[in-house]
Amino acid sequence: MSEEGREHRVLVLAPTGRDAANTGNILQQAALPFFICRGVEQLCREIEAGVGAVLVTTEAFMADREQRLPQALQRQPSFKFLSSSN
């Protein structure tokens, strides 16, 4: 995946494989690029590689006792909205 493609993808961390698959199906139907992460560690690595959005359940967020996810998100650059009129 190109660097630009990574900046537009949705990272998903769901509590079960079935939830991840269902979420992936919905994102695919909407033609949104996505990547299913198997745990917080992988999610944090993928955030560092580039991401447009992160979809995380409360259960997954609360299970991150080392606070890796908030730290990874804090290192992300601020979102810049570019309108088509610019």
PDB file of N, CA, C and O in Angstrom:
ATOM      1  N   MET A   1       0.849  -1.181   0.000  1.00  0.00           N
ATOM      2  CA  MET A   1       0.000   0.000   0.000  1.00  0.00           C
ATOM      3  C   MET A   1       0.887   1.235   0.000  1.00  0.00           C
ATOM      4  O   MET A   1       1.879   1.296   0.726  1.00  0.00           O
ATOM      5  N   SER A   2       0.526   2.215  -0.815  1.00  0.00           N
ATOM      6  CA  SER A   2       1.311   3.445  -0.878  1.00  0.00           C
ATOM      7  C   SER A   2       1.152   4.230   0.416  1.00  0.00           C
ATOM      8  O   SER A   2       0.228   4.001   1.197  1.00  0.00           O
ATOM      9  N   GLU A   3       2.081   5.164   0.622  1.00  0.00           N
ATOM     10  CA  GLU A   3       2.020   5.988   1.829  1.00  0.00           C
ATOM     11  C   GLU A   3       0.717   6.779   1.867  1.00  0.00           C
ATOM     12  O   GLU A   3       0.095   6.914   2.921  1.00  0.00           O
ATOM     13  N   GLU A   4       0.303   7.308   0.698  1.00  0.00           N
ATOM     14  CA  GLU A   4      -0.958   8.054   0.649  1.00  0.00           C
ATOM     15  C   GLU A   4      -2.139   7.149   0.975  1.00  0.00           C
ATOM     16  O   GLU A   4      -3.076   7.576   1.649  1.00  0.00           O
ATOM     17  N   GLY A   5      -2.107   5.909   0.506  1.00  0.00           N
ATOM     18  CA  GLY A   5      -3.174   4.960   0.806  1.00  0.00           C
ATOM     19  C   GLY A   5      -3.280   4.677   2.287  1.00  0.00           C
ATOM     20  O   GLY A   5      -4.376   4.517   2.823  1.00  0.00           O
ATOM     21  N   ARG A   6      -2.142   4.617   2.942  1.00  0.00           N
ATOM     22  CA  ARG A   6      -2.158   4.386   4.392  1.00  0.00           C
ATOM     23  C   ARG A   6      -2.778   5.558   5.132  1.00  0.00           C
ATOM     24  O   ARG A   6      -3.423   5.365   6.163  1.00  0.00           O
ATOM     25  N   GLU A   7      -2.597   6.753   4.630  1.00  0.00           N
ATOM     26  CA  GLU A   7      -3.149   7.937   5.286  1.00  0.00           C
ATOM     27  C   GLU A   7      -4.664   8.014   5.177  1.00  0.00           C
ATOM     28  O   GLU A   7      -5.295   8.799   5.885  1.00  0.00           O
ATOM     29  N   HIS A   8      -5.254   7.214   4.304  1.00  0.00           N
ATOM     30  CA  HIS A   8      -6.705   7.236   4.115  1.00  0.00           C
ATOM     31  C   HIS A   8      -7.393   5.995   4.669  1.00  0.00           C
ATOM     32  O   HIS A   8      -8.621   5.915   4.630  1.00  0.00           O
ATOM     33  N   ARG A   9      -6.660   5.048   5.171  1.00  0.00           N
ATOM     34  CA  ARG A   9      -7.267   3.796   5.615  1.00  0.00           C
ATOM     35  C   ARG A   9      -7.834   3.915   7.034  1.00  0.00           C
ATOM     36  O   ARG A   9      -7.443   4.779   7.818  1.00  0.00           O
ATOM     37  N   VAL A  10      -8.753   3.025   7.322  1.00  0.00           N
ATOM     38  CA  VAL A  10      -9.360   2.928   8.646  1.00  0.00           C
ATOM     39  C   VAL A  10      -8.758   1.699   9.323  1.00  0.00           C
ATOM     40  O   VAL A  10      -8.817   0.592   8.788  1.00  0.00           O
ATOM     41  N   LEU A  11      -8.186   1.904  10.489  1.00  0.00           N
ATOM     42  CA  LEU A  11      -7.683   0.781  11.288  1.00  0.00           C
ATOM     43  C   LEU A  11      -8.787   0.333  12.218  1.00  0.00           C
ATOM     44  O   LEU A  11      -9.458   1.154  12.842  1.00  0.00           O
ATOM     45  N   VAL A  12      -8.973  -0.978  12.308  1.00  0.00           N
ATOM     46  CA  VAL A  12     -10.067  -1.543  13.115  1.00  0.00           C
ATOM     47  C   VAL A  12      -9.482  -2.472  14.167  1.00  0.00           C
ATOM     48  O   VAL A  12      -8.680  -3.350  13.849  1.00  0.00           O
ATOM     49  N   LEU A  13      -9.879  -2.283  15.412  1.00  0.00           N
ATOM     50  CA  LEU A  13      -9.549  -3.199  16.498  1.00  0.00           C
ATOM     51  C   LEU A  13     -10.861  -3.564  17.169  1.00  0.00           C
ATOM     52  O   LEU A  13     -11.432  -2.773  17.921  1.00  0.00           O
ATOM     53  N   ALA A  14     -11.329  -4.766  16.888  1.00  0.00           N
ATOM     54  CA  ALA A  14     -12.618  -5.231  17.404  1.00  0.00           C
ATOM     55  C   ALA A  14     -12.388  -6.323  18.447  1.00  0.00           C
ATOM     56  O   ALA A  14     -11.339  -6.968  18.443  1.00  0.00           O
ATOM     57  N   PRO A  15     -13.353  -6.537  19.337  1.00  0.00           N
ATOM     58  CA  PRO A  15     -13.163  -7.513  20.404  1.00  0.00           C
ATOM     59  C   PRO A  15     -13.152  -8.965  19.930  1.00  0.00           C
ATOM     60  O   PRO A  15     -12.560  -9.823  20.586  1.00  0.00           O
ATOM     61  N   THR A  16     -13.796  -9.249  18.804  1.00  0.00           N
ATOM     62  CA  THR A  16     -13.820 -10.628  18.295  1.00  0.00           C
ATOM     63  C   THR A  16     -13.539 -10.623  16.796  1.00  0.00           C
ATOM     64  O   THR A  16     -13.700  -9.606  16.122  1.00  0.00           O
ATOM     65  N   GLY A  17     -13.122 -11.767  16.296  1.00  0.00           N
ATOM     66  CA  GLY A  17     -12.905 -11.907  14.863  1.00  0.00           C
ATOM     67  C   GLY A  17     -14.169 -11.671  14.062  1.00  0.00           C
ATOM     68  O   GLY A  17     -14.132 -11.093  12.976  1.00  0.00           O
ATOM     69  N   ARG A  18     -15.281 -12.120  14.603  1.00  0.00           N
ATOM     70  CA  ARG A  18     -16.566 -11.923  13.919  1.00  0.00           C
ATOM     71  C   ARG A  18     -16.907 -10.441  13.828  1.00  0.00           C
ATOM     72  O   ARG A  18     -17.358  -9.973  12.782  1.00  0.00           O
ATOM     73  N   ASP A  19     -16.695  -9.694  14.918  1.00  0.00           N
ATOM     74  CA  ASP A  19     -16.942  -8.248  14.896  1.00  0.00           C
ATOM     75  C   ASP A  19     -16.030  -7.569  13.878  1.00  0.00           C
ATOM     76  O   ASP A  19     -16.465  -6.682  13.143  1.00  0.00           O
ATOM     77  N   ALA A  20     -14.770  -7.986  13.838  1.00  0.00           N
ATOM     78  CA  ALA A  20     -13.812  -7.412  12.886  1.00  0.00           C
ATOM     79  C   ALA A  20     -14.259  -7.690  11.454  1.00  0.00           C
ATOM     80  O   ALA A  20     -14.213  -6.801  10.604  1.00  0.00           O
ATOM     81  N   ALA A  21     -14.690  -8.919  11.187  1.00  0.00           N
ATOM     82  CA  ALA A  21     -15.144  -9.278   9.839  1.00  0.00           C
ATOM     83  C   ALA A  21     -16.381  -8.476   9.444  1.00  0.00           C
ATOM     84  O   ALA A  21     -16.465  -7.985   8.318  1.00  0.00           O
ATOM     85  N   ASN A  22     -17.331  -8.339  10.348  1.00  0.00           N
ATOM     86  CA  ASN A  22     -18.542  -7.558  10.060  1.00  0.00           C
ATOM     87  C   ASN A  22     -18.197  -6.099   9.785  1.00  0.00           C
ATOM     88  O   ASN A  22     -18.729  -5.497   8.853  1.00  0.00           O
ATOM     89  N   THR A  23     -17.322  -5.542  10.585  1.00  0.00           N
ATOM     90  CA  THR A  23     -16.902  -4.155  10.387  1.00  0.00           C
ATOM     91  C   THR A  23     -16.183  -4.008   9.049  1.00  0.00           C
ATOM     92  O   THR A  23     -16.426  -3.056   8.307  1.00  0.00           O
ATOM     93  N   GLY A  24     -15.295  -4.956   8.746  1.00  0.00           N
ATOM     94  CA  GLY A  24     -14.594  -4.937   7.469  1.00  0.00           C
ATOM     95  C   GLY A  24     -15.553  -4.999   6.292  1.00  0.00           C
ATOM     96  O   GLY A  24     -15.349  -4.308   5.293  1.00  0.00           O
ATOM     97  N   ASN A  25     -16.594  -5.814   6.393  1.00  0.00           N
ATOM     98  CA  ASN A  25     -17.593  -5.905   5.319  1.00  0.00           C
ATOM     99  C   ASN A  25     -18.295  -4.573   5.095  1.00  0.00           C
ATOM    100  O   ASN A  25     -18.523  -4.167   3.955  1.00  0.00           O
ATOM    101  N   ILE A  26     -18.633  -3.899   6.180  1.00  0.00           N
ATOM    102  CA  ILE A  26     -19.302  -2.598   6.071  1.00  0.00           C
ATOM    103  C   ILE A  26     -18.372  -1.573   5.424  1.00  0.00           C
ATOM    104  O   ILE A  26     -18.792  -0.823   4.543  1.00  0.00           O
ATOM    105  N   LEU A  27     -17.113  -1.538   5.858  1.00  0.00           N
ATOM    106  CA  LEU A  27     -16.151  -0.592   5.285  1.00  0.00           C
ATOM    107  C   LEU A  27     -15.896  -0.899   3.814  1.00  0.00           C
ATOM    108  O   LEU A  27     -15.761   0.014   3.000  1.00  0.00           O
ATOM    109  N   GLN A  28     -15.831  -2.181   3.476  1.00  0.00           N
ATOM    110  CA  GLN A  28     -15.612  -2.581   2.087  1.00  0.00           C
ATOM    111  C   GLN A  28     -16.791  -2.142   1.208  1.00  0.00           C
ATOM    112  O   GLN A  28     -16.589  -1.649   0.098  1.00  0.00           O
ATOM    113  N   GLN A  29     -18.007  -2.319   1.700  1.00  0.00           N
ATOM    114  CA  GLN A  29     -19.194  -1.892   0.950  1.00  0.00           C
ATOM    115  C   GLN A  29     -19.187  -0.382   0.717  1.00  0.00           C
ATOM    116  O   GLN A  29     -19.706   0.100  -0.290  1.00  0.00           O
ATOM    117  N   ALA A  30     -18.598   0.355   1.652  1.00  0.00           N
ATOM    118  CA  ALA A  30     -18.513   1.803   1.529  1.00  0.00           C
ATOM    119  C   ALA A  30     -17.284   2.233   0.725  1.00  0.00           C
ATOM    120  O   ALA A  30     -17.023   3.426   0.570  1.00  0.00           O
ATOM    121  N   ALA A  31     -16.535   1.256   0.216  1.00  0.00           N
ATOM    122  CA  ALA A  31     -15.322   1.500  -0.578  1.00  0.00           C
ATOM    123  C   ALA A  31     -14.255   2.252   0.213  1.00  0.00           C
ATOM    124  O   ALA A  31     -13.518   3.067  -0.341  1.00  0.00           O
ATOM    125  N   LEU A  32     -14.182   1.972   1.506  1.00  0.00           N
ATOM    126  CA  LEU A  32     -13.162   2.584   2.351  1.00  0.00           C
ATOM    127  C   LEU A  32     -12.021   1.595   2.579  1.00  0.00           C
ATOM    128  O   LEU A  32     -12.267   0.442   2.935  1.00  0.00           O
ATOM    129  N   PRO A  33     -10.784   2.027   2.381  1.00  0.00           N
ATOM    130  CA  PRO A  33      -9.662   1.129   2.664  1.00  0.00           C
ATOM    131  C   PRO A  33      -9.562   0.905   4.168  1.00  0.00           C
ATOM    132  O   PRO A  33      -9.735   1.839   4.952  1.00  0.00           O
ATOM    133  N   PHE A  34      -9.282  -0.331   4.570  1.00  0.00           N
ATOM    134  CA  PHE A  34      -9.212  -0.632   5.995  1.00  0.00           C
ATOM    135  C   PHE A  34      -8.178  -1.717   6.246  1.00  0.00           C
ATOM    136  O   PHE A  34      -7.723  -2.405   5.333  1.00  0.00           O
ATOM    137  N   PHE A  35      -7.825  -1.843   7.518  1.00  0.00           N
ATOM    138  CA  PHE A  35      -6.910  -2.884   7.957  1.00  0.00           C
ATOM    139  C   PHE A  35      -7.389  -3.353   9.322  1.00  0.00           C
ATOM    140  O   PHE A  35      -7.597  -2.539  10.222  1.00  0.00           O
ATOM    141  N   ILE A  36      -7.563  -4.655   9.482  1.00  0.00           N
ATOM    142  CA  ILE A  36      -7.992  -5.240  10.751  1.00  0.00           C
ATOM    143  C   ILE A  36      -6.754  -5.545  11.582  1.00  0.00           C
ATOM    144  O   ILE A  36      -5.873  -6.279  11.133  1.00  0.00           O
ATOM    145  N   CYS A  37      -6.676  -4.997  12.778  1.00  0.00           N
ATOM    146  CA  CYS A  37      -5.553  -5.239  13.687  1.00  0.00           C
ATOM    147  C   CYS A  37      -5.945  -6.313  14.691  1.00  0.00           C
ATOM    148  O   CYS A  37      -7.098  -6.388  15.117  1.00  0.00           O
ATOM    149  N   ARG A  38      -4.985  -7.138  15.062  1.00  0.00           N
ATOM    150  CA  ARG A  38      -5.258  -8.252  15.973  1.00  0.00           C
ATOM    151  C   ARG A  38      -5.043  -7.901  17.442  1.00  0.00           C
ATOM    152  O   ARG A  38      -5.378  -8.693  18.323  1.00  0.00           O
ATOM    153  N   GLY A  39      -4.495  -6.736  17.708  1.00  0.00           N
ATOM    154  CA  GLY A  39      -4.280  -6.326  19.088  1.00  0.00           C
ATOM    155  C   GLY A  39      -3.787  -4.894  19.151  1.00  0.00           C
ATOM    156  O   GLY A  39      -3.505  -4.276  18.124  1.00  0.00           O
ATOM    157  N   VAL A  40      -3.685  -4.370  20.368  1.00  0.00           N
ATOM    158  CA  VAL A  40      -3.263  -2.981  20.564  1.00  0.00           C
ATOM    159  C   VAL A  40      -1.859  -2.762  20.032  1.00  0.00           C
ATOM    160  O   VAL A  40      -1.576  -1.724  19.435  1.00  0.00           O
ATOM    161  N   GLU A  41      -0.980  -3.727  20.242  1.00  0.00           N
ATOM    162  CA  GLU A  41       0.397  -3.587  19.773  1.00  0.00           C
ATOM    163  C   GLU A  41       0.441  -3.399  18.258  1.00  0.00           C
ATOM    164  O   GLU A  41       1.117  -2.497  17.762  1.00  0.00           O
ATOM    165  N   GLN A  42      -0.274  -4.245  17.526  1.00  0.00           N
ATOM    166  CA  GLN A  42      -0.305  -4.128  16.075  1.00  0.00           C
ATOM    167  C   GLN A  42      -0.976  -2.824  15.658  1.00  0.00           C
ATOM    168  O   GLN A  42      -0.531  -2.172  14.713  1.00  0.00           O
ATOM    169  N   LEU A  43      -2.026  -2.445  16.342  1.00  0.00           N
ATOM    170  CA  LEU A  43      -2.710  -1.193  16.043  1.00  0.00           C
ATOM    171  C   LEU A  43      -1.748  -0.013  16.163  1.00  0.00           C
ATOM    172  O   LEU A  43      -1.720   0.859  15.293  1.00  0.00           O
ATOM    173  N   CYS A  44      -0.971   0.016  17.224  1.00  0.00           N
ATOM    174  CA  CYS A  44      -0.017   1.110  17.426  1.00  0.00           C
ATOM    175  C   CYS A  44       1.038   1.149  16.319  1.00  0.00           C
ATOM    176  O   CYS A  44       1.407   2.226  15.851  1.00  0.00           O
ATOM    177  N   ARG A  45       1.522  -0.015  15.903  1.00  0.00           N
ATOM    178  CA  ARG A  45       2.498  -0.066  14.796  1.00  0.00           C
ATOM    179  C   ARG A  45       1.875   0.466  13.508  1.00  0.00           C
ATOM    180  O   ARG A  45       2.511   1.214  12.766  1.00  0.00           O
ATOM    181  N   GLU A  46       0.646   0.079  13.253  1.00  0.00           N
ATOM    182  CA  GLU A  46      -0.030   0.519  12.036  1.00  0.00           C
ATOM    183  C   GLU A  46      -0.340   2.015  12.069  1.00  0.00           C
ATOM    184  O   GLU A  46      -0.297   2.673  11.029  1.00  0.00           O
ATOM    185  N   ILE A  47      -0.648   2.557  13.235  1.00  0.00           N
ATOM    186  CA  ILE A  47      -0.863   4.000  13.366  1.00  0.00           C
ATOM    187  C   ILE A  47       0.408   4.733  12.965  1.00  0.00           C
ATOM    188  O   ILE A  47       0.354   5.734  12.250  1.00  0.00           O
ATOM    189  N   GLU A  48       1.550   4.235  13.426  1.00  0.00           N
ATOM    190  CA  GLU A  48       2.838   4.851  13.092  1.00  0.00           C
ATOM    191  C   GLU A  48       3.098   4.817  11.588  1.00  0.00           C
ATOM    192  O   GLU A  48       3.763   5.707  11.057  1.00  0.00           O
ATOM    193  N   ALA A  49       2.578   3.796  10.891  1.00  0.00           N
ATOM    194  CA  ALA A  49       2.795   3.659   9.447  1.00  0.00           C
ATOM    195  C   ALA A  49       1.896   4.596   8.640  1.00  0.00           C
ATOM    196  O   ALA A  49       2.144   4.823   7.455  1.00  0.00           O
ATOM    197  N   GLY A  50       0.861   5.136   9.269  1.00  0.00           N
ATOM    198  CA  GLY A  50      -0.047   6.058   8.597  1.00  0.00           C
ATOM    199  C   GLY A  50      -1.483   5.582   8.694  1.00  0.00           C
ATOM    200  O   GLY A  50      -1.778   4.401   8.512  1.00  0.00           O
ATOM    201  N   VAL A  51      -2.372   6.521   8.985  1.00  0.00           N
ATOM    202  CA  VAL A  51      -3.770   6.162   9.198  1.00  0.00           C
ATOM    203  C   VAL A  51      -4.664   7.377   8.971  1.00  0.00           C
ATOM    204  O   VAL A  51      -4.264   8.514   9.219  1.00  0.00           O
ATOM    205  N   GLY A  52      -5.883   7.114   8.494  1.00  0.00           N
ATOM    206  CA  GLY A  52      -6.869   8.173   8.341  1.00  0.00           C
ATOM    207  C   GLY A  52      -7.818   8.222   9.521  1.00  0.00           C
ATOM    208  O   GLY A  52      -8.243   9.294   9.952  1.00  0.00           O
ATOM    209  N   ALA A  53      -8.152   7.027  10.047  1.00  0.00           N
ATOM    210  CA  ALA A  53      -9.072   6.926  11.184  1.00  0.00           C
ATOM    211  C   ALA A  53      -8.810   5.619  11.920  1.00  0.00           C
ATOM    212  O   ALA A  53      -8.285   4.659  11.357  1.00  0.00           O
ATOM    213  N   VAL A  54      -9.188   5.610  13.187  1.00  0.00           N
ATOM    214  CA  VAL A  54      -9.050   4.414  14.020  1.00  0.00           C
ATOM    215  C   VAL A  54     -10.416   4.103  14.609  1.00  0.00           C
ATOM    216  O   VAL A  54     -11.080   4.977  15.166  1.00  0.00           O
ATOM    217  N   LEU A  55     -10.824   2.845  14.478  1.00  0.00           N
ATOM    218  CA  LEU A  55     -12.090   2.385  15.030  1.00  0.00           C
ATOM    219  C   LEU A  55     -11.771   1.348  16.101  1.00  0.00           C
ATOM    220  O   LEU A  55     -11.328   0.240  15.797  1.00  0.00           O
ATOM    221  N   VAL A  56     -12.002   1.721  17.358  1.00  0.00           N
ATOM    222  CA  VAL A  56     -11.642   0.878  18.498  1.00  0.00           C
ATOM    223  C   VAL A  56     -12.835   0.774  19.435  1.00  0.00           C
ATOM    224  O   VAL A  56     -13.510   1.767  19.705  1.00  0.00           O
ATOM    225  N   THR A  57     -13.092  -0.420  19.924  1.00  0.00           N
ATOM    226  CA  THR A  57     -14.168  -0.584  20.895  1.00  0.00           C
ATOM    227  C   THR A  57     -13.695  -0.148  22.277  1.00  0.00           C
ATOM    228  O   THR A  57     -12.495  -0.083  22.545  1.00  0.00           O
ATOM    229  N   THR A  58     -14.635   0.144  23.129  1.00  0.00           N
ATOM    230  CA  THR A  58     -14.312   0.516  24.504  1.00  0.00           C
ATOM    231  C   THR A  58     -13.534  -0.596  25.195  1.00  0.00           C
ATOM    232  O   THR A  58     -12.593  -0.328  25.942  1.00  0.00           O
ATOM    233  N   GLU A  59     -13.930  -1.856  24.945  1.00  0.00           N
ATOM    234  CA  GLU A  59     -13.253  -2.994  25.573  1.00  0.00           C
ATOM    235  C   GLU A  59     -11.774  -3.025  25.205  1.00  0.00           C
ATOM    236  O   GLU A  59     -10.926  -3.252  26.068  1.00  0.00           O
ATOM    237  N   ALA A  60     -11.461  -2.802  23.943  1.00  0.00           N
ATOM    238  CA  ALA A  60     -10.069  -2.833  23.495  1.00  0.00           C
ATOM    239  C   ALA A  60      -9.287  -1.669  24.097  1.00  0.00           C
ATOM    240  O   ALA A  60      -8.139  -1.830  24.511  1.00  0.00           O
ATOM    241  N   PHE A  61      -9.908  -0.513  24.140  1.00  0.00           N
ATOM    242  CA  PHE A  61      -9.244   0.665  24.698  1.00  0.00           C
ATOM    243  C   PHE A  61      -8.971   0.475  26.192  1.00  0.00           C
ATOM    244  O   PHE A  61      -7.885   0.805  26.668  1.00  0.00           O
ATOM    245  N   MET A  62      -9.933  -0.047  26.923  1.00  0.00           N
ATOM    246  CA  MET A  62      -9.781  -0.241  28.368  1.00  0.00           C
ATOM    247  C   MET A  62      -8.767  -1.337  28.685  1.00  0.00           C
ATOM    248  O   MET A  62      -8.157  -1.317  29.754  1.00  0.00           O
ATOM    249  N   ALA A  63      -8.578  -2.284  27.782  1.00  0.00           N
ATOM    250  CA  ALA A  63      -7.622  -3.374  28.003  1.00  0.00           C
ATOM    251  C   ALA A  63      -6.178  -2.925  27.819  1.00  0.00           C
ATOM    252  O   ALA A  63      -5.257  -3.663  28.170  1.00  0.00           O
ATOM    253  N   ASP A  64      -5.965  -1.741  27.280  1.00  0.00           N
ATOM    254  CA  ASP A  64      -4.621  -1.216  27.034  1.00  0.00           C
ATOM    255  C   ASP A  64      -4.053  -0.621  28.322  1.00  0.00           C
ATOM    256  O   ASP A  64      -4.001   0.599  28.481  1.00  0.00           O
ATOM    257  N   ARG A  65      -3.637  -1.472  29.219  1.00  0.00           N
ATOM    258  CA  ARG A  65      -3.145  -1.039  30.538  1.00  0.00           C
ATOM    259  C   ARG A  65      -1.869  -0.203  30.456  1.00  0.00           C
ATOM    260  O   ARG A  65      -1.619   0.630  31.328  1.00  0.00           O
ATOM    261  N   GLU A  66      -1.063  -0.416  29.422  1.00  0.00           N
ATOM    262  CA  GLU A  66       0.197   0.322  29.280  1.00  0.00           C
ATOM    263  C   GLU A  66       0.002   1.683  28.613  1.00  0.00           C
ATOM    264  O   GLU A  66       0.960   2.439  28.448  1.00  0.00           O
ATOM    265  N   GLN A  67      -1.238   1.994  28.230  1.00  0.00           N
ATOM    266  CA  GLN A  67      -1.567   3.279  27.600  1.00  0.00           C
ATOM    267  C   GLN A  67      -0.798   3.499  26.292  1.00  0.00           C
ATOM    268  O   GLN A  67      -0.422   4.626  25.971  1.00  0.00           O
ATOM    269  N   ARG A  68      -0.567   2.414  25.539  1.00  0.00           N
ATOM    270  CA  ARG A  68       0.152   2.524  24.267  1.00  0.00           C
ATOM    271  C   ARG A  68      -0.664   3.265  23.221  1.00  0.00           C
ATOM    272  O   ARG A  68      -0.124   4.061  22.453  1.00  0.00           O
ATOM    273  N   LEU A  69      -1.960   3.004  23.190  1.00  0.00           N
ATOM    274  CA  LEU A  69      -2.806   3.629  22.174  1.00  0.00           C
ATOM    275  C   LEU A  69      -2.860   5.153  22.322  1.00  0.00           C
ATOM    276  O   LEU A  69      -2.644   5.850  21.331  1.00  0.00           O
ATOM    277  N   PRO A  70      -3.134   5.701  23.502  1.00  0.00           N
ATOM    278  CA  PRO A  70      -3.132   7.165  23.619  1.00  0.00           C
ATOM    279  C   PRO A  70      -1.776   7.773  23.252  1.00  0.00           C
ATOM    280  O   PRO A  70      -1.721   8.850  22.659  1.00  0.00           O
ATOM    281  N   GLN A  71      -0.698   7.096  23.600  1.00  0.00           N
ATOM    282  CA  GLN A  71       0.632   7.603  23.259  1.00  0.00           C
ATOM    283  C   GLN A  71       0.844   7.618  21.750  1.00  0.00           C
ATOM    284  O   GLN A  71       1.378   8.586  21.209  1.00  0.00           O
ATOM    285  N   ALA A  72       0.424   6.540  21.059  1.00  0.00           N
ATOM    286  CA  ALA A  72       0.565   6.475  19.603  1.00  0.00           C
ATOM    287  C   ALA A  72      -0.275   7.560  18.932  1.00  0.00           C
ATOM    288  O   ALA A  72       0.168   8.172  17.960  1.00  0.00           O
ATOM    289  N   LEU A  73      -1.466   7.799  19.435  1.00  0.00           N
ATOM    290  CA  LEU A  73      -2.336   8.814  18.848  1.00  0.00           C
ATOM    291  C   LEU A  73      -1.801  10.221  19.091  1.00  0.00           C
ATOM    292  O   LEU A  73      -1.948  11.091  18.232  1.00  0.00           O
ATOM    293  N   GLN A  74      -1.188  10.457  20.237  1.00  0.00           N
ATOM    294  CA  GLN A  74      -0.618  11.777  20.532  1.00  0.00           C
ATOM    295  C   GLN A  74       0.529  12.120  19.598  1.00  0.00           C
ATOM    296  O   GLN A  74       0.781  13.297  19.338  1.00  0.00           O
ATOM    297  N   ARG A  75       1.229  11.113  19.089  1.00  0.00           N
ATOM    298  CA  ARG A  75       2.359  11.358  18.186  1.00  0.00           C
ATOM    299  C   ARG A  75       1.907  11.669  16.758  1.00  0.00           C
ATOM    300  O   ARG A  75       2.728  12.047  15.922  1.00  0.00           O
ATOM    301  N   GLN A  76       0.620  11.517  16.469  1.00  0.00           N
ATOM    302  CA  GLN A  76       0.109  11.772  15.127  1.00  0.00           C
ATOM    303  C   GLN A  76       0.031  13.269  14.861  1.00  0.00           C
ATOM    304  O   GLN A  76      -0.291  14.048  15.758  1.00  0.00           O
ATOM    305  N   PRO A  77       0.328  13.673  13.624  1.00  0.00           N
ATOM    306  CA  PRO A  77       0.191  15.099  13.292  1.00  0.00           C
ATOM    307  C   PRO A  77      -1.281  15.514  13.328  1.00  0.00           C
ATOM    308  O   PRO A  77      -2.176  14.681  13.183  1.00  0.00           O
ATOM    309  N   SER A  78      -1.509  16.783  13.517  1.00  0.00           N
ATOM    310  CA  SER A  78      -2.874  17.310  13.538  1.00  0.00           C
ATOM    311  C   SER A  78      -3.536  17.087  12.194  1.00  0.00           C
ATOM    312  O   SER A  78      -2.883  17.124  11.151  1.00  0.00           O
ATOM    313  N   PHE A  79      -4.838  16.855  12.226  1.00  0.00           N
ATOM    314  CA  PHE A  79      -5.616  16.674  11.021  1.00  0.00           C
ATOM    315  C   PHE A  79      -5.763  18.010  10.319  1.00  0.00           C
ATOM    316  O   PHE A  79      -6.065  19.024  10.947  1.00  0.00           O
ATOM    317  N   LYS A  80      -5.548  18.003   9.009  1.00  0.00           N
ATOM    318  CA  LYS A  80      -5.723  19.234   8.216  1.00  0.00           C
ATOM    319  C   LYS A  80      -6.823  18.985   7.199  1.00  0.00           C
ATOM    320  O   LYS A  80      -6.726  18.074   6.376  1.00  0.00           O
ATOM    321  N   PHE A  81      -7.855  19.787   7.259  1.00  0.00           N
ATOM    322  CA  PHE A  81      -8.959  19.661   6.327  1.00  0.00           C
ATOM    323  C   PHE A  81      -8.639  20.496   5.096  1.00  0.00           C
ATOM    324  O   PHE A  81      -8.356  21.691   5.192  1.00  0.00           O
ATOM    325  N   LEU A  82      -8.688  19.856   3.958  1.00  0.00           N
ATOM    326  CA  LEU A  82      -8.460  20.563   2.685  1.00  0.00           C
ATOM    327  C   LEU A  82      -9.764  20.569   1.921  1.00  0.00           C
ATOM    328  O   LEU A  82     -10.288  19.507   1.582  1.00  0.00           O
ATOM    329  N   SER A  83     -10.290  21.728   1.647  1.00  0.00           N
ATOM    330  CA  SER A  83     -11.534  21.787   0.885  1.00  0.00           C
ATOM    331  C   SER A  83     -11.212  21.841  -0.594  1.00  0.00           C
ATOM    332  O   SER A  83     -10.126  22.264  -0.989  1.00  0.00           O
ATOM    333  N   SER A  84     -12.149  21.414  -1.398  1.00  0.00           N
ATOM    334  CA  SER A  84     -11.953  21.410  -2.843  1.00  0.00           C
ATOM    335  C   SER A  84     -11.952  22.823  -3.428  1.00  0.00           C
ATOM    336  O   SER A  84     -11.561  23.010  -4.580  1.00  0.00           O
ATOM    337  N   SER A  85     -12.383  23.815  -2.654  1.00  0.00           N
ATOM    338  CA  SER A  85     -12.411  25.198  -3.152  1.00  0.00           C
ATOM    339  C   SER A  85     -11.071  25.897  -2.997  1.00  0.00           C
ATOM    340  O   SER A  85     -10.899  27.014  -3.486  1.00  0.00           O
ATOM    341  N   ASN A  86     -10.091  25.242  -2.304  1.00  0.00           N
ATOM    342  CA  ASN A  86      -8.764  25.878  -2.131  1.00  0.00           C
ATOM    343  C   ASN A  86      -7.915  25.732  -3.350  1.00  0.00           C
ATOM    344  O   ASN A  86      -6.779  26.206  -3.372  1.00  0.00           O
TER     345      ASN A  86
END
